[in-house]
Amino acid sequence: MQKSVKKGIALALLAAALYAVNAPLSKLLLDFMPPTLMAGFLYLGAGLGMGTVALARRAKGQIGGERTLTRTELPYTVAMIVLDIAAPICLLVGLSYTTAAHASLLNNFEIVATAGIAFLVFRERISPRLCLGIVFVVLSCLLLSFEDIGALRFSKGSLFVLLAALCWGLENNCTRKLSEKDPLQIVLLKGIFSGLGSLVIGVVVGERLTVWWCVPAVLGVGLVAYGMSIFCYVYAQRLLGAARTSAYYAIAPFIGAALSLLIFRILPGPLYLVALVFMMMGAWLSASDVPLLKRKRAPNAHQNSLK
């Protein structure tokens, strides 16, 4: 195996591991900060971190030949920012009602949302293998979403996490239109403007900070889970290509679920284990279908990391 390929695989797995800490650590910090303000600080952490990287590159004269965003991409840029305000708020509200282990796996519903919107809006072809993967993901999400399966009552937290995945699926298709542009610029826009937007909404709805030490903690989680994860992902993509990087990154929800079970010392029940098996099947089928999608010029696969 070539050295560059090994480095690319290591970076892709590191990106997945860095993003996986988001659900369990955010769940812990929700005891000290309300969800909308936390969503803002998470994104600001990513934006400030990547801003530091951009300044360091400029100081060293390492300015690449990336294509910058233009007025033509403005509608998709605005939509991306708005959806990146809504999605993390929904995720954190959901986390306040459900476990981090459930939320981590439910994040994979983004596969369904992204593929469905790409098919319905952009007329992307969905292969039979991907369709089967979507079926397994949906079945897993249904099992994870039931608060009382006997009474067929859905969990409020799970519904909010699924809504977040739906927003990110739509955002992925907007980011698709920006995939040829400078990824660092995209992350900076997402981090700063989506972060500030969430903070404004949080203040307007009456959320207030009472424990100030958690601000740097949340900024740190945002830097790691969103900023550094994206940074590693982009470089892995350049070494491996979009398809292979996406396949390795697909382990992120499972790392997050494992971390959540360890941190909160929760023993998964039989229903969760069945849902886990279904989700693993769905993720494997979807990820293994990525090379086929790439040949058919589907959306750029680095979207999943640009949260």
Short mmCIF file of the C-alpha atoms (twelve columns), coordinates in Angstrom:
data_MODEL
# 
_entry.id   MODEL 
# 
loop_
_atom_site.group_PDB 
_atom_site.id 
_atom_site.type_symbol 
_atom_site.label_atom_id 
_atom_site.label_alt_id 
_atom_site.label_comp_id 
_atom_site.label_asym_id 
_atom_site.label_seq_id 
_atom_site.Cartn_x 
_atom_site.Cartn_y 
_atom_site.Cartn_z 
_atom_site.pdbx_PDB_model_num 
ATOM 1   C CA . MET A 1   0.000   0.000  0.000   1 
ATOM 2   C CA . GLN A 2   1.376   3.410  -0.951  1 
ATOM 3   C CA . LYS A 3   2.439   5.743  1.845   1 
ATOM 4   C CA . SER A 4   0.016   8.452  0.706   1 
ATOM 5   C CA . VAL A 5   -2.891  5.964  0.768   1 
ATOM 6   C CA . LYS A 6   -2.026  4.878  4.323   1 
ATOM 7   C CA . LYS A 7   -1.854  8.520  5.376   1 
ATOM 8   C CA . GLY A 8   -5.206  9.193  3.723   1 
ATOM 9   C CA . ILE A 9   -6.856  6.263  5.514   1 
ATOM 10  C CA . ALA A 10  -5.415  7.418  8.839   1 
ATOM 11  C CA . LEU A 11  -6.731  10.948 8.279   1 
ATOM 12  C CA . ALA A 12  -10.189 9.693  7.272   1 
ATOM 13  C CA . LEU A 13  -10.440 7.517  10.381  1 
ATOM 14  C CA . LEU A 14  -9.157  10.383 12.531  1 
ATOM 15  C CA . ALA A 15  -11.801 12.675 11.038  1 
ATOM 16  C CA . ALA A 16  -14.493 10.111 11.930  1 
ATOM 17  C CA . ALA A 17  -13.182 9.736  15.485  1 
ATOM 18  C CA . LEU A 18  -13.014 13.505 16.010  1 
ATOM 19  C CA . TYR A 19  -16.599 14.019 14.855  1 
ATOM 20  C CA . ALA A 20  -17.788 11.055 16.953  1 
ATOM 21  C CA . VAL A 21  -17.100 12.914 20.223  1 
ATOM 22  C CA . ASN A 22  -19.810 15.437 19.335  1 
ATOM 23  C CA . ALA A 23  -22.882 13.583 20.647  1 
ATOM 24  C CA . PRO A 24  -21.535 12.278 23.984  1 
ATOM 25  C CA . LEU A 25  -19.663 15.464 24.940  1 
ATOM 26  C CA . SER A 26  -22.531 17.709 23.862  1 
ATOM 27  C CA . LYS A 27  -24.898 15.568 25.940  1 
ATOM 28  C CA . LEU A 28  -22.697 16.155 28.995  1 
ATOM 29  C CA . LEU A 29  -22.459 19.910 28.406  1 
ATOM 30  C CA . LEU A 30  -26.218 20.316 27.913  1 
ATOM 31  C CA . ASP A 31  -26.478 20.224 31.704  1 
ATOM 32  C CA . PHE A 32  -24.678 23.592 31.773  1 
ATOM 33  C CA . MET A 33  -25.732 25.377 28.567  1 
ATOM 34  C CA . PRO A 34  -29.085 25.605 26.727  1 
ATOM 35  C CA . PRO A 35  -29.224 23.919 23.293  1 
ATOM 36  C CA . THR A 36  -29.556 26.905 20.934  1 
ATOM 37  C CA . LEU A 37  -26.667 28.801 22.507  1 
ATOM 38  C CA . MET A 38  -24.614 25.611 22.503  1 
ATOM 39  C CA . ALA A 39  -25.242 25.120 18.781  1 
ATOM 40  C CA . GLY A 40  -23.906 28.627 18.211  1 
ATOM 41  C CA . PHE A 41  -20.761 28.135 20.251  1 
ATOM 42  C CA . LEU A 42  -20.084 24.732 18.641  1 
ATOM 43  C CA . TYR A 43  -20.052 26.301 15.192  1 
ATOM 44  C CA . LEU A 44  -18.108 29.324 16.362  1 
ATOM 45  C CA . GLY A 45  -15.483 26.944 17.750  1 
ATOM 46  C CA . ALA A 46  -15.091 25.404 14.304  1 
ATOM 47  C CA . GLY A 47  -15.057 28.805 12.588  1 
ATOM 48  C CA . LEU A 48  -12.511 30.331 14.950  1 
ATOM 49  C CA . GLY A 49  -10.307 27.250 14.739  1 
ATOM 50  C CA . MET A 50  -10.311 27.189 10.948  1 
ATOM 51  C CA . GLY A 51  -9.826  30.971 10.923  1 
ATOM 52  C CA . THR A 52  -6.624  30.441 12.883  1 
ATOM 53  C CA . VAL A 53  -5.519  27.836 10.330  1 
ATOM 54  C CA . ALA A 54  -6.253  30.262 7.485   1 
ATOM 55  C CA . LEU A 55  -4.253  33.053 9.157   1 
ATOM 56  C CA . ALA A 56  -1.338  30.687 9.801   1 
ATOM 57  C CA . ARG A 57  -1.315  29.630 6.149   1 
ATOM 58  C CA . ARG A 58  -1.401  33.227 4.996   1 
ATOM 59  C CA . ALA A 59  1.456   34.142 7.349   1 
ATOM 60  C CA . LYS A 60  3.560   31.315 5.897   1 
ATOM 61  C CA . GLY A 61  2.628   32.241 2.357   1 
ATOM 62  C CA . GLN A 62  0.828   28.925 1.847   1 
ATOM 63  C CA . ILE A 63  -2.062  30.326 -0.176  1 
ATOM 64  C CA . GLY A 64  -3.398  27.642 -2.487  1 
ATOM 65  C CA . GLY A 65  -5.114  27.951 -5.833  1 
ATOM 66  C CA . GLU A 66  -8.601  27.113 -4.527  1 
ATOM 67  C CA . ARG A 67  -11.593 28.663 -6.271  1 
ATOM 68  C CA . THR A 68  -13.460 31.158 -4.092  1 
ATOM 69  C CA . LEU A 69  -17.224 31.563 -3.838  1 
ATOM 70  C CA . THR A 70  -18.904 34.064 -6.156  1 
ATOM 71  C CA . ARG A 71  -22.272 35.822 -6.313  1 
ATOM 72  C CA . THR A 72  -23.594 32.958 -8.452  1 
ATOM 73  C CA . GLU A 73  -23.402 30.575 -5.484  1 
ATOM 74  C CA . LEU A 74  -25.044 33.058 -3.075  1 
ATOM 75  C CA . PRO A 75  -28.476 31.297 -2.881  1 
ATOM 76  C CA . TYR A 76  -26.864 27.964 -2.047  1 
ATOM 77  C CA . THR A 77  -24.470 29.602 0.416   1 
ATOM 78  C CA . VAL A 78  -27.334 31.304 2.269   1 
ATOM 79  C CA . ALA A 79  -29.370 28.074 2.302   1 
ATOM 80  C CA . MET A 80  -26.341 26.170 3.634   1 
ATOM 81  C CA . ILE A 81  -25.895 28.651 6.493   1 
ATOM 82  C CA . VAL A 82  -29.603 28.689 7.411   1 
ATOM 83  C CA . LEU A 83  -29.786 24.885 7.444   1 
ATOM 84  C CA . ASP A 84  -26.607 24.761 9.518   1 
ATOM 85  C CA . ILE A 85  -28.386 26.943 12.053  1 
ATOM 86  C CA . ALA A 86  -31.465 24.716 12.190  1 
ATOM 87  C CA . ALA A 87  -29.762 21.285 12.146  1 
ATOM 88  C CA . PRO A 88  -27.510 21.517 15.239  1 
ATOM 89  C CA . ILE A 89  -30.288 23.187 17.250  1 
ATOM 90  C CA . CYS A 90  -32.585 20.250 16.441  1 
ATOM 91  C CA . LEU A 91  -29.806 17.780 17.254  1 
ATOM 92  C CA . LEU A 92  -29.089 19.331 20.648  1 
ATOM 93  C CA . VAL A 93  -32.769 19.629 21.546  1 
ATOM 94  C CA . GLY A 94  -33.083 15.963 20.624  1 
ATOM 95  C CA . LEU A 95  -30.050 15.107 22.747  1 
ATOM 96  C CA . SER A 96  -31.715 16.729 25.749  1 
ATOM 97  C CA . TYR A 97  -34.555 14.188 25.453  1 
ATOM 98  C CA . THR A 98  -32.745 11.040 24.313  1 
ATOM 99  C CA . THR A 99  -29.451 9.259  24.917  1 
ATOM 100 C CA . ALA A 100 -26.255 10.128 23.093  1 
ATOM 101 C CA . ALA A 101 -25.986 6.501  21.923  1 
ATOM 102 C CA . HIS A 102 -29.381 6.714  20.223  1 
ATOM 103 C CA . ALA A 103 -28.603 10.127 18.726  1 
ATOM 104 C CA . SER A 104 -25.271 8.922  17.320  1 
ATOM 105 C CA . LEU A 105 -26.897 6.132  15.338  1 
ATOM 106 C CA . LEU A 106 -29.895 8.227  14.312  1 
ATOM 107 C CA . ASN A 107 -27.482 10.675 12.683  1 
ATOM 108 C CA . ASN A 108 -27.126 8.087  9.922   1 
ATOM 109 C CA . PHE A 109 -30.629 9.019  8.746   1 
ATOM 110 C CA . GLU A 110 -28.719 11.738 6.921   1 
ATOM 111 C CA . ILE A 111 -27.884 9.064  4.316   1 
ATOM 112 C CA . VAL A 112 -31.597 8.628  3.614   1 
ATOM 113 C CA . ALA A 113 -32.296 12.358 3.567   1 
ATOM 114 C CA . THR A 114 -29.376 13.186 1.292   1 
ATOM 115 C CA . ALA A 115 -30.143 10.419 -1.200  1 
ATOM 116 C CA . GLY A 116 -33.881 11.091 -1.185  1 
ATOM 117 C CA . ILE A 117 -33.510 14.815 -1.826  1 
ATOM 118 C CA . ALA A 118 -30.871 14.192 -4.487  1 
ATOM 119 C CA . PHE A 119 -33.282 11.813 -6.225  1 
ATOM 120 C CA . LEU A 120 -36.413 13.969 -5.933  1 
ATOM 121 C CA . VAL A 121 -34.883 17.406 -6.550  1 
ATOM 122 C CA . PHE A 122 -31.707 16.810 -8.557  1 
ATOM 123 C CA . ARG A 123 -32.837 13.615 -10.328 1 
ATOM 124 C CA . GLU A 124 -29.793 11.652 -9.172  1 
ATOM 125 C CA . ARG A 125 -29.994 7.936  -9.870  1 
ATOM 126 C CA . ILE A 126 -30.198 5.671  -6.815  1 
ATOM 127 C CA . SER A 127 -28.834 2.168  -7.349  1 
ATOM 128 C CA . PRO A 128 -30.592 -0.964 -6.010  1 
ATOM 129 C CA . ARG A 129 -27.723 -1.459 -3.521  1 
ATOM 130 C CA . LEU A 130 -28.176 2.044  -2.104  1 
ATOM 131 C CA . CYS A 131 -31.958 1.519  -1.969  1 
ATOM 132 C CA . LEU A 132 -31.417 -1.598 0.125   1 
ATOM 133 C CA . GLY A 133 -29.026 0.313  2.378   1 
ATOM 134 C CA . ILE A 134 -31.664 3.031  2.843   1 
ATOM 135 C CA . VAL A 135 -34.252 0.403  3.818   1 
ATOM 136 C CA . PHE A 136 -31.966 -0.925 6.576   1 
ATOM 137 C CA . VAL A 137 -31.210 2.603  7.846   1 
ATOM 138 C CA . VAL A 138 -34.931 3.466  7.955   1 
ATOM 139 C CA . LEU A 139 -35.772 0.251  9.826   1 
ATOM 140 C CA . SER A 140 -33.020 0.994  12.342  1 
ATOM 141 C CA . CYS A 141 -34.236 4.572  12.833  1 
ATOM 142 C CA . LEU A 142 -37.802 3.338  13.393  1 
ATOM 143 C CA . LEU A 143 -36.640 0.951  16.113  1 
ATOM 144 C CA . LEU A 144 -34.509 3.650  17.762  1 
ATOM 145 C CA . SER A 145 -37.335 6.193  17.623  1 
ATOM 146 C CA . PHE A 146 -39.954 4.227  19.536  1 
ATOM 147 C CA . GLU A 147 -40.292 5.320  23.142  1 
ATOM 148 C CA . ASP A 148 -42.857 2.589  23.745  1 
ATOM 149 C CA . ILE A 149 -42.934 0.094  20.891  1 
ATOM 150 C CA . GLY A 150 -45.950 -1.630 22.377  1 
ATOM 151 C CA . ALA A 151 -47.997 1.580  22.243  1 
ATOM 152 C CA . LEU A 152 -46.289 2.717  19.002  1 
ATOM 153 C CA . ARG A 153 -45.325 5.998  20.694  1 
ATOM 154 C CA . PHE A 154 -42.364 7.848  19.210  1 
ATOM 155 C CA . SER A 155 -39.650 9.481  21.299  1 
ATOM 156 C CA . LYS A 156 -39.647 13.289 21.104  1 
ATOM 157 C CA . GLY A 157 -35.851 13.345 21.237  1 
ATOM 158 C CA . SER A 158 -35.500 10.900 18.362  1 
ATOM 159 C CA . LEU A 159 -37.843 12.966 16.189  1 
ATOM 160 C CA . PHE A 160 -35.718 16.076 16.742  1 
ATOM 161 C CA . VAL A 161 -32.529 14.147 15.846  1 
ATOM 162 C CA . LEU A 162 -34.206 12.857 12.673  1 
ATOM 163 C CA . LEU A 163 -35.265 16.426 11.836  1 
ATOM 164 C CA . ALA A 164 -31.630 17.490 12.256  1 
ATOM 165 C CA . ALA A 165 -30.545 14.710 9.869   1 
ATOM 166 C CA . LEU A 166 -33.183 15.859 7.386   1 
ATOM 167 C CA . CYS A 167 -31.850 19.438 7.547   1 
ATOM 168 C CA . TRP A 168 -28.302 18.189 7.037   1 
ATOM 169 C CA . GLY A 169 -29.446 16.040 4.119   1 
ATOM 170 C CA . LEU A 170 -30.889 19.134 2.452   1 
ATOM 171 C CA . GLU A 171 -27.755 21.087 3.372   1 
ATOM 172 C CA . ASN A 172 -25.602 18.378 1.778   1 
ATOM 173 C CA . ASN A 173 -27.401 18.929 -1.515  1 
ATOM 174 C CA . CYS A 174 -26.828 22.686 -1.232  1 
ATOM 175 C CA . THR A 175 -23.151 22.103 -0.444  1 
ATOM 176 C CA . ARG A 176 -23.043 19.912 -3.555  1 
ATOM 177 C CA . LYS A 177 -23.346 23.096 -5.606  1 
ATOM 178 C CA . LEU A 178 -20.301 24.501 -3.801  1 
ATOM 179 C CA . SER A 179 -18.125 21.381 -3.890  1 
ATOM 180 C CA . GLU A 180 -15.623 22.827 -6.368  1 
ATOM 181 C CA . LYS A 181 -14.925 25.855 -4.174  1 
ATOM 182 C CA . ASP A 182 -12.378 26.380 -1.405  1 
ATOM 183 C CA . PRO A 183 -13.421 24.033 1.465   1 
ATOM 184 C CA . LEU A 184 -11.689 26.206 4.072   1 
ATOM 185 C CA . GLN A 185 -13.741 29.201 2.972   1 
ATOM 186 C CA . ILE A 186 -16.931 27.142 3.177   1 
ATOM 187 C CA . VAL A 187 -16.116 25.957 6.701   1 
ATOM 188 C CA . LEU A 188 -15.334 29.511 7.823   1 
ATOM 189 C CA . LEU A 189 -18.671 30.768 6.485   1 
ATOM 190 C CA . LYS A 190 -20.536 27.904 8.109   1 
ATOM 191 C CA . GLY A 191 -18.767 28.326 11.433  1 
ATOM 192 C CA . ILE A 192 -18.978 32.098 11.817  1 
ATOM 193 C CA . PHE A 193 -22.386 32.887 10.312  1 
ATOM 194 C CA . SER A 194 -24.235 29.750 11.414  1 
ATOM 195 C CA . GLY A 195 -22.715 30.141 14.878  1 
ATOM 196 C CA . LEU A 196 -23.701 33.795 15.193  1 
ATOM 197 C CA . GLY A 197 -27.185 33.021 13.838  1 
ATOM 198 C CA . SER A 198 -27.767 30.374 16.500  1 
ATOM 199 C CA . LEU A 199 -26.510 32.699 19.242  1 
ATOM 200 C CA . VAL A 200 -28.920 35.450 18.148  1 
ATOM 201 C CA . ILE A 201 -31.843 33.007 18.084  1 
ATOM 202 C CA . GLY A 202 -30.878 31.685 21.517  1 
ATOM 203 C CA . VAL A 203 -30.854 35.187 23.026  1 
ATOM 204 C CA . VAL A 204 -34.158 36.095 21.340  1 
ATOM 205 C CA . VAL A 205 -35.957 33.004 22.708  1 
ATOM 206 C CA . GLY A 206 -34.713 33.802 26.185  1 
ATOM 207 C CA . GLU A 207 -31.817 31.409 26.667  1 
ATOM 208 C CA . ARG A 208 -29.115 32.678 29.002  1 
ATOM 209 C CA . LEU A 209 -25.704 31.507 30.182  1 
ATOM 210 C CA . THR A 210 -25.418 30.792 33.887  1 
ATOM 211 C CA . VAL A 211 -22.174 28.790 33.908  1 
ATOM 212 C CA . TRP A 212 -19.458 30.619 31.995  1 
ATOM 213 C CA . TRP A 213 -16.726 27.986 32.246  1 
ATOM 214 C CA . CYS A 214 -18.651 25.814 29.780  1 
ATOM 215 C CA . VAL A 215 -18.192 28.378 26.961  1 
ATOM 216 C CA . PRO A 216 -14.539 27.434 26.262  1 
ATOM 217 C CA . ALA A 217 -15.478 23.765 26.721  1 
ATOM 218 C CA . VAL A 218 -18.182 23.983 24.046  1 
ATOM 219 C CA . LEU A 219 -15.894 25.995 21.760  1 
ATOM 220 C CA . GLY A 220 -13.335 23.231 22.190  1 
ATOM 221 C CA . VAL A 221 -15.827 20.524 21.252  1 
ATOM 222 C CA . GLY A 222 -16.804 22.541 18.184  1 
ATOM 223 C CA . LEU A 223 -13.152 22.979 17.216  1 
ATOM 224 C CA . VAL A 224 -12.536 19.225 17.484  1 
ATOM 225 C CA . ALA A 225 -15.834 17.744 16.251  1 
ATOM 226 C CA . TYR A 226 -16.523 20.200 13.436  1 
ATOM 227 C CA . GLY A 227 -13.324 22.152 12.701  1 
ATOM 228 C CA . MET A 228 -10.499 19.621 13.048  1 
ATOM 229 C CA . SER A 229 -12.678 16.793 11.753  1 
ATOM 230 C CA . ILE A 230 -13.403 18.702 8.554   1 
ATOM 231 C CA . PHE A 231 -9.753  19.707 8.206   1 
ATOM 232 C CA . CYS A 232 -8.615  16.053 8.395   1 
ATOM 233 C CA . TYR A 233 -11.421 14.946 6.105   1 
ATOM 234 C CA . VAL A 234 -10.551 17.384 3.335   1 
ATOM 235 C CA . TYR A 235 -6.911  16.264 3.283   1 
ATOM 236 C CA . ALA A 236 -7.909  12.596 3.395   1 
ATOM 237 C CA . GLN A 237 -10.155 13.223 0.416   1 
ATOM 238 C CA . ARG A 238 -7.276  14.660 -1.569  1 
ATOM 239 C CA . LEU A 239 -5.193  11.547 -0.901  1 
ATOM 240 C CA . LEU A 240 -7.920  8.902  -1.271  1 
ATOM 241 C CA . GLY A 241 -10.586 10.553 -3.378  1 
ATOM 242 C CA . ALA A 242 -14.113 11.408 -2.324  1 
ATOM 243 C CA . ALA A 243 -15.564 7.899  -2.545  1 
ATOM 244 C CA . ARG A 244 -13.037 6.020  -0.414  1 
ATOM 245 C CA . THR A 245 -12.869 8.800  2.169   1 
ATOM 246 C CA . SER A 246 -16.643 8.749  2.566   1 
ATOM 247 C CA . ALA A 247 -16.575 4.985  3.082   1 
ATOM 248 C CA . TYR A 248 -14.021 5.213  5.920   1 
ATOM 249 C CA . TYR A 249 -15.812 8.194  7.481   1 
ATOM 250 C CA . ALA A 250 -19.033 6.147  7.720   1 
ATOM 251 C CA . ILE A 251 -17.770 4.599  10.968  1 
ATOM 252 C CA . ALA A 252 -18.227 7.926  12.830  1 
ATOM 253 C CA . PRO A 253 -21.757 7.201  14.172  1 
ATOM 254 C CA . PHE A 254 -20.667 3.818  15.499  1 
ATOM 255 C CA . ILE A 255 -17.649 5.308  17.287  1 
ATOM 256 C CA . GLY A 256 -19.988 7.915  18.752  1 
ATOM 257 C CA . ALA A 257 -22.417 5.239  19.927  1 
ATOM 258 C CA . ALA A 258 -19.608 3.212  21.540  1 
ATOM 259 C CA . LEU A 259 -18.210 6.301  23.293  1 
ATOM 260 C CA . SER A 260 -21.681 7.208  24.542  1 
ATOM 261 C CA . LEU A 261 -22.276 3.752  26.010  1 
ATOM 262 C CA . LEU A 262 -18.884 3.891  27.755  1 
ATOM 263 C CA . ILE A 263 -19.183 7.458  29.064  1 
ATOM 264 C CA . PHE A 264 -22.725 7.101  30.379  1 
ATOM 265 C CA . ARG A 265 -22.271 3.441  31.388  1 
ATOM 266 C CA . ILE A 266 -25.465 2.311  29.696  1 
ATOM 267 C CA . LEU A 267 -26.050 -1.309 28.759  1 
ATOM 268 C CA . PRO A 268 -27.847 -1.452 25.411  1 
ATOM 269 C CA . GLY A 269 -31.140 -3.342 25.340  1 
ATOM 270 C CA . PRO A 270 -32.149 -5.980 22.776  1 
ATOM 271 C CA . LEU A 271 -34.024 -3.430 20.635  1 
ATOM 272 C CA . TYR A 272 -30.959 -1.200 20.443  1 
ATOM 273 C CA . LEU A 273 -28.743 -4.121 19.424  1 
ATOM 274 C CA . VAL A 274 -31.153 -5.098 16.629  1 
ATOM 275 C CA . ALA A 275 -31.225 -1.468 15.460  1 
ATOM 276 C CA . LEU A 276 -27.416 -1.392 15.591  1 
ATOM 277 C CA . VAL A 277 -27.172 -4.437 13.307  1 
ATOM 278 C CA . PHE A 278 -29.646 -2.907 10.840  1 
ATOM 279 C CA . MET A 279 -27.743 0.389  10.891  1 
ATOM 280 C CA . MET A 280 -24.421 -1.360 10.272  1 
ATOM 281 C CA . MET A 281 -25.920 -3.172 7.289   1 
ATOM 282 C CA . GLY A 282 -27.400 0.049  5.931   1 
ATOM 283 C CA . ALA A 283 -24.188 2.027  6.385   1 
ATOM 284 C CA . TRP A 284 -22.101 -0.742 4.773   1 
ATOM 285 C CA . LEU A 285 -24.388 -1.005 1.760   1 
ATOM 286 C CA . SER A 286 -24.522 2.772  1.344   1 
ATOM 287 C CA . ALA A 287 -20.788 3.301  1.774   1 
ATOM 288 C CA . SER A 288 -19.843 0.422  -0.523  1 
ATOM 289 C CA . ASP A 289 -22.062 1.949  -3.191  1 
ATOM 290 C CA . VAL A 290 -20.194 5.271  -3.135  1 
ATOM 291 C CA . PRO A 291 -17.675 4.420  -5.896  1 
ATOM 292 C CA . LEU A 292 -20.596 3.601  -8.221  1 
ATOM 293 C CA . LEU A 293 -22.255 6.894  -7.350  1 
ATOM 294 C CA . LYS A 294 -19.046 8.763  -7.967  1 
ATOM 295 C CA . ARG A 295 -18.761 7.378  -11.479 1 
ATOM 296 C CA . LYS A 296 -22.257 8.662  -12.106 1 
ATOM 297 C CA . ARG A 297 -21.289 12.141 -10.921 1 
ATOM 298 C CA . ALA A 298 -23.318 12.153 -7.740  1 
ATOM 299 C CA . PRO A 299 -22.847 14.791 -5.007  1 
ATOM 300 C CA . ASN A 300 -19.322 15.334 -3.751  1 
ATOM 301 C CA . ALA A 301 -18.793 12.888 -0.923  1 
ATOM 302 C CA . HIS A 302 -17.033 15.303 1.426   1 
ATOM 303 C CA . GLN A 303 -20.435 16.847 2.235   1 
ATOM 304 C CA . ASN A 304 -21.055 14.638 5.236   1 
ATOM 305 C CA . SER A 305 -18.125 16.154 7.045   1 
ATOM 306 C CA . LEU A 306 -19.111 19.763 6.332   1 
ATOM 307 C CA . LYS A 307 -21.540 20.117 9.205   1 
# 
